[in-house]
């Protein structure tokens, strides 16, 4: 079984107040037969203080490389909404069905500038 992160979280991002950004997207696909599994469970473990973080479920496609390229998959996304200027940090964990991948922890630092 193979679990894949559609996009890894960026170590730091800069945005303006009011912006909404997808910080990371995750899906899981079984490599032996390219079967798309349910989206990994994602949970916020450290809430941001200057904005809001949420987990969104959506549909997408697997990456453009390998034998399982461009397969329809269920995706879990970490979404951040910038409210106030400053430096904000949040953290989350991703629980995969694949026991080898298990649970992975991530964090991001976001710089928010005043909106024009």
C-alpha positions in Angstrom: 0.0 0.0 0.0 1.3 3.5 -0.8 0.2 6.7 0.8 1.0 9.9 -1.0 0.9 13.6 0.0 -0.5 15.6 -2.9 1.5 18.6 -1.7 3.8 18.9 1.3 3.3 21.7 3.6 5.4 24.8 2.9 7.8 25.8 5.7 6.7 29.4 5.6 4.2 31.4 3.5 3.4 35.1 3.3 -0.1 36.4 2.6 -2.3 39.4 3.1 -5.0 39.8 5.8 -8.2 38.3 4.4 -6.5 35.7 2.2 -7.5 32.1 2.3 -4.8 29.6 1.4 -4.5 25.8 1.2 -1.4 25.0 3.2 -1.3 21.2 2.4 -3.3 18.5 0.7 -3.2 14.8 1.4 -4.6 11.7 -0.3 -3.9 8.0 -0.1 -3.7 5.5 -2.9 -2.9 1.8 -2.9 0.1 1.3 -5.3 -0.5 -2.3 -6.1 -3.7 -1.7 -8.0 -4.0 2.2 -7.9 -7.1 2.0 -5.7 -7.9 5.4 -4.2 -8.6 5.1 -0.5 -10.5 7.4 1.7 -8.8 10.7 2.4 -6.4 10.5 5.4 -7.7 11.9 8.6 -6.3 15.3 9.3 -6.6 17.1 12.7 -5.4 20.5 13.8 -3.1 20.0 16.9 -2.1 23.6 17.4 -4.5 26.3 16.4 -3.2 29.6 14.9 -3.7 32.8 17.0 -4.0 35.4 14.2 -6.2 33.5 11.8 -8.3 30.4 11.4 -7.4 26.9 10.3 -9.8 24.3 9.0 -9.8 20.9 7.4 -11.7 20.6 4.1 -12.6 17.4 2.3 -12.7 17.5 -1.5 -12.0 15.5 -4.7 -8.8 15.8 -6.7 -6.3 13.9 -8.8 -3.2 11.9 -7.8 0.1 13.4 -8.8 1.3 13.5 -12.4 4.1 10.9 -11.9 4.2 7.1 -11.6 1.9 4.3 -12.6 -1.1 5.8 -10.7 -0.9 9.3 -12.2 -4.0 11.4 -12.5 -6.3 9.0 -10.7 -9.4 10.6 -9.0 -8.9 10.6 -5.2 -10.5 11.9 -2.0 -8.4 14.7 -0.6 -8.1 16.3 2.9 -6.8 19.9 2.9 -5.4 22.1 5.6 -6.9 25.6 4.9 -5.7 28.8 6.6 -7.6 32.1 6.7 -5.5 35.1 7.5 -7.3 37.6 9.8 -4.6 39.8 11.4 -1.1 40.9 10.4 1.9 39.1 12.1 3.6 35.8 12.2 1.3 32.8 12.9 2.1 29.1 13.5 -0.2 26.1 13.3 0.3 22.3 13.5 -1.6 19.3 12.4 -1.3 15.5 12.2 -2.2 13.2 9.3 -3.4 9.7 10.0 -3.0 7.3 7.1 -4.8 3.9 6.7 -1.4 2.4 5.7 0.2 1.3 9.0 3.7 1.8 7.6 2.9 5.5 7.1 1.0 5.7 10.4 0.6 9.2 11.7 2.7 12.1 10.5 3.0 15.5 12.1 3.4 18.8 10.3 3.5 22.5 11.1 3.7 25.8 9.2 4.6 29.4 9.9 2.6 32.0 8.1 3.5 35.6 7.7 0.5 37.9 7.3 0.9 41.5 6.0 -1.8 44.2 6.2 -4.3 44.2 3.3 -3.9 47.2 1.0 
